[in-house]
Amino acid sequence: MIRGALFDMDGTLVDNSAVHIQAFEIFCARYGVRDWREKLSQAFGMGNDDIMRRIMPEEVIREKGLAALADEKEAVYREIYAPVIRPVEGLADLLGRLRAAGIRCAVGSSGCRKNVDFVLEKCGIAGCFDAIVSGDRVTRCKPDPEIYLTAAAALELTPAECVVFEDAKAGIEAARRAGARRIVTLTTTLPREVLAAETAADLIIDNFAEIADLGTILQ
């Protein structure tokens, strides 16, 4: 029986992949990095340290440090996203229906806590979650299952009692490896055909408004 719902953030609570790409464009231009786009496309859903190791030159990492580089990039992201941020269609309604059904909710995101708080506050949904697990709280980010194992435990549940909402391959793999009962995937980052052919998603949706019956996700 499903008793909990675990939500990824980037690409799930908000459709923000394009904003992160814009932020990386601004950030990488500061350091003269030009070959970052393809590397970034293979890293969606991963933690900032892993992403920085993929796209930034080793000499820049040695000089600045991973944490400082990540903080700089995320500050750019929040600055450009704040004026236009909004939740994925149907999210607030779904969260209300889950709460009414007695389903506990948690965020399980590879993003930093500042970004998680930023999204929840700006979208007006901070009070909808019983627990928050960000990338700062774990030692291994997605596709490792630690984030979802920790988020389920924070709800005093097992992953087998939870439905996970995701958008990226790394996150879907993390949910599968954690043992999630059901994985619902949004098409905000990858096309439906790619998700169907290359991931372990149980249900693929364009947005939360498509979930007319909670039974389709709580089976």
C-alpha positions in Angstrom: 0.0 0.0 0.0 1.4 3.4 -0.9 1.5 5.8 2.1 4.0 8.4 0.9 4.9 10.5 -2.1 8.5 11.5 -2.8 9.0 14.4 -5.3 12.1 15.4 -7.1 12.4 19.1 -7.5 14.1 20.3 -10.7 11.9 19.3 -13.7 9.3 17.9 -11.4 8.0 20.6 -9.0 9.0 23.2 -11.5 9.8 23.0 -15.2 13.1 24.7 -14.9 15.6 22.8 -17.1 15.8 25.7 -19.6 16.5 28.1 -16.7 19.3 25.9 -15.4 20.8 25.8 -18.9 20.6 29.6 -19.2 22.3 29.9 -15.8 25.0 27.5 -16.9 25.5 29.6 -20.1 26.1 32.7 -18.1 28.2 30.9 -15.6 30.4 29.1 -18.1 30.9 32.3 -20.1 32.6 33.8 -17.1 35.2 31.1 -17.2 35.6 30.8 -21.0 34.1 27.3 -21.0 32.5 26.5 -24.4 32.1 22.7 -24.6 29.6 22.4 -21.7 26.2 21.8 -23.4 26.6 18.2 -24.3 28.3 17.3 -21.0 25.5 19.0 -19.1 22.8 17.1 -21.1 24.2 13.8 -19.8 24.2 15.0 -16.2 20.6 16.2 -15.5 19.5 15.0 -12.1 23.0 14.6 -10.7 24.5 16.7 -7.8 26.4 19.9 -8.4 29.8 18.4 -7.6 29.3 15.7 -10.2 28.1 18.2 -12.8 31.0 20.6 -12.1 33.5 17.8 -12.5 32.1 17.1 -15.9 32.0 20.6 -17.3 34.6 22.7 -15.6 38.4 22.6 -16.3 40.4 20.9 -13.5 42.5 24.1 -13.0 39.3 26.1 -12.3 38.1 23.6 -9.8 41.5 23.6 -8.1 41.5 27.4 -7.9 37.8 28.0 -6.9 36.7 24.7 -5.3 33.6 22.8 -6.1 31.4 24.3 -3.4 32.2 27.9 -4.5 31.6 27.2 -8.1 28.3 25.5 -7.3 27.2 28.5 -5.1 28.1 30.9 -7.9 26.1 29.1 -10.5 23.0 28.6 -8.3 23.0 32.3 -7.4 22.8 33.1 -11.1 19.9 30.5 -11.4 17.9 32.0 -8.6 18.4 35.6 -9.8 17.1 34.9 -13.3 14.3 32.5 -12.3 12.7 34.5 -9.4 10.6 36.8 -11.7 9.1 33.9 -13.7 9.0 30.9 -11.5 5.8 28.8 -11.2 4.9 25.2 -10.3 4.2 22.6 -12.9 0.5 22.6 -13.9 -1.7 20.8 -11.4 0.9 20.4 -8.7 -0.8 22.4 -6.0 -4.1 20.6 -6.6 -2.4 17.2 -6.5 -0.5 18.0 -3.2 -3.9 19.0 -1.7 -5.5 15.8 -2.8 -2.6 13.7 -1.5 -2.8 15.4 1.9 -6.6 14.9 2.1 -6.0 11.2 1.3 -3.5 10.9 4.2 -0.5 10.5 2.0 2.7 12.1 3.5 4.9 14.0 1.1 8.6 14.7 0.9 11.1 16.4 -1.4 14.1 14.3 -2.5 16.3 16.6 -4.6 19.9 16.6 -5.7 19.7 20.4 -5.6 21.1 22.4 -2.7 18.9 23.4 0.2 18.9 27.1 -0.8 17.4 26.1 -4.2 14.8 23.8 -2.6 13.7 26.5 -0.2 13.6 29.0 -3.0 11.3 26.9 -5.1 9.0 25.9 -2.3 8.6 29.4 -1.0 8.2 31.1 -4.4 5.6 28.5 -5.5 3.8 28.7 -2.2 4.0 25.0 -1.4 6.4 24.8 1.5 3.7 23.8 3.9 2.8 20.8 1.7 5.8 18.7 2.6 6.5 16.8 5.7 10.2 16.3 5.0 12.9 17.8 2.7 16.1 15.9 1.6 18.4 18.0 -0.5 21.8 17.2 -2.0 23.6 18.7 0.9 22.1 16.1 3.3 23.5 13.0 1.5 27.0 11.8 0.6 26.0 10.3 -2.8 23.6 12.0 -5.2 21.4 10.4 -7.8 21.6 7.9 -9.5 22.6 6.5 -6.2 19.4 5.7 -4.2 20.5 7.4 -1.0 18.3 10.5 -1.5 15.1 8.5 -1.8 16.1 6.0 0.9 16.6 9.0 3.2 13.4 10.8 2.1 11.3 7.7 2.7 12.9 7.2 6.2 12.2 10.8 7.0 8.5 10.0 6.5 9.0 6.9 8.6 8.2 4.8 5.6 10.1 2.4 3.3 10.5 3.2 -0.4 8.2 0.3 -1.2 5.4 2.3 0.5 6.1 5.3 -1.7 5.4 6.7 -5.2 8.2 8.7 -6.6 7.7 11.6 -9.1 10.7 12.2 -11.3 11.8 13.6 -14.7 15.5 12.6 -15.3 17.2 9.3 -16.0 19.4 9.7 -12.9 16.5 10.2 -10.6 14.4 7.4 -12.1 17.4 5.1 -11.6 17.7 6.3 -8.1 14.0 5.6 -7.4 14.3 2.1 -8.9 17.4 1.2 -7.0 15.8 2.5 -3.8 12.9 0.1 -4.3 10.1 2.6 -4.9 6.7 1.0 -5.3 5.7 3.2 -8.3 7.6 5.7 -10.4 5.7 8.5 -12.2 7.7 10.5 -14.7 7.1 13.9 -16.3 8.1 14.8 -19.8 9.6 18.1 -18.8 13.2 17.0 -19.5 13.0 14.0 -21.9 10.6 13.1 -24.6 7.9 10.6 -23.8 9.3 8.0 -26.2 12.8 8.2 -24.6 11.2 7.8 -21.1 9.2 4.8 -22.3 12.1 3.0 -24.0 15.0 3.8 -21.7 13.7 4.1 -18.1 11.8 2.2 -15.5 8.9 4.6 -15.3 5.5 3.1 -14.5 3.5 6.1 -15.7 4.5 9.0 -17.9 2.7 12.3 -17.7 3.1 15.8 -19.2 1.9 17.5 -16.0 0.1 16.8 -12.8 -3.3 17.9 -14.1 -3.4 14.6 -16.0 -3.8 12.7 -12.7 -7.6 12.9 -12.4 -7.8 9.8 -10.2 -5.3 9.2 -7.4 -5.9 5.5 -7.8 -3.7 5.6 -10.9 -0.6 6.6 -8.8 -1.4 4.9 -5.5 -1.9 1.4 -6.7 
